[in-house]
Amino acid sequence: MKLIERYVFRKLVSASLLTFIALGAMVWLSQALGQFDLVTANGQAITTFLEVSALLIPVLIAIVFPVALLISVIYTFVSLNGDSELVVINASGARQWTMLKPVLLIALLATIAVGAMTLYFSPLALRTWEVLITNVRGNIITQFMQEGAFVQLTPKLTFHMKQRNQDGSLTGIFVSDDREPDKTVTYIAERGAILENPLGTFLIMANGTIQQRSKIDQSTSLIEFSSYAFDLSSFTASATTPTLKPIERETGYLFHPDANDPYFREQPGQFRAELLSRLTTPLYCFVFALIPLLFLGQAESTRQSRTASAATAVLLLVALRVGSLFIPADTSILGAIATVALPIGLSLLAVLLVLRGVQLRPPESLVALGERLYGRASGLVGNRAPAGAR
């Protein structure tokens, strides 16, 4: 790689990483906070929250990295033109390949990274996330680990504890069981603990009383105990893996799905659409890198604003990417072929146009409209001068 190519490549890499970190942090934080209430409301530790949040990272990379690549290409070439470096590069007799090579290289690296996410790490993370969230939501026992609160495990079963100690033991236990039709049973104990063994899950209470009140004649009986086991097995979540959706399946499974899979029986086309999405999503890294190069790769006068060109490139990419989502890949063979051909064809076309020295420009009407809007906005800001300055 030549000196100029290395220089451009370093600028692209640094801009891509910084943009990805900034965008990724914002997206991750917004998604992680959504899981915080779910985890804490079910009495889980902070480690569970961190685990749930970390499982979002592979999916986040696949979504954010192409956008970060787009922004980095725009920033790099606008910066090169603004500092008159593109003029120097063109004046030195450098070929179009000089600008194209570093862009292709970083797009290739991004494609490998995103491909690793979509083909392996994202499905793995989604499967693990689904199992973890199912267990968090399904294990009702974790819900009553709230100090000082009266928690209803069922409409007729209420639990309360005064304190949960660091060793896991409980103090000040109160349980009201109204599930039997003829009596209400109340358990009060000084202390207790949760015990799990092959026979099930039990609340072991020590030094307490059992009060039974008849619903028929309102008679009451009181029993003291030194130790009592209250069965909680019916409230524990099963450790079985939930039924997985196509997006959570391994990539190899999508090639040959089980005919008895409930999702496959209902929507077999979704498996093909998901497989094509995993294969083509990484290829859009080339599209997101090359389209901005078509608009910004040539040197222009620093008096000419490149905002319209950058905005046009972004709008074009948004239209192409959103449009690709509406291709009926799940129901049509032609749609499946179009899904694969679109990113490949766009990338090859962009490479051909760049090598021929073609530079796309936004319509003059769009440029004029942007300048008018910018002028009006500048005028409004300029008119807001402090009263003392008049």
Order of alpha helices (4+ residues) and beta strands (2+ residues): alpha-alpha-alpha-alpha-alpha-alpha-beta-beta-beta-beta-beta-beta-alpha-alpha-alpha-alpha-alpha-alpha-alpha
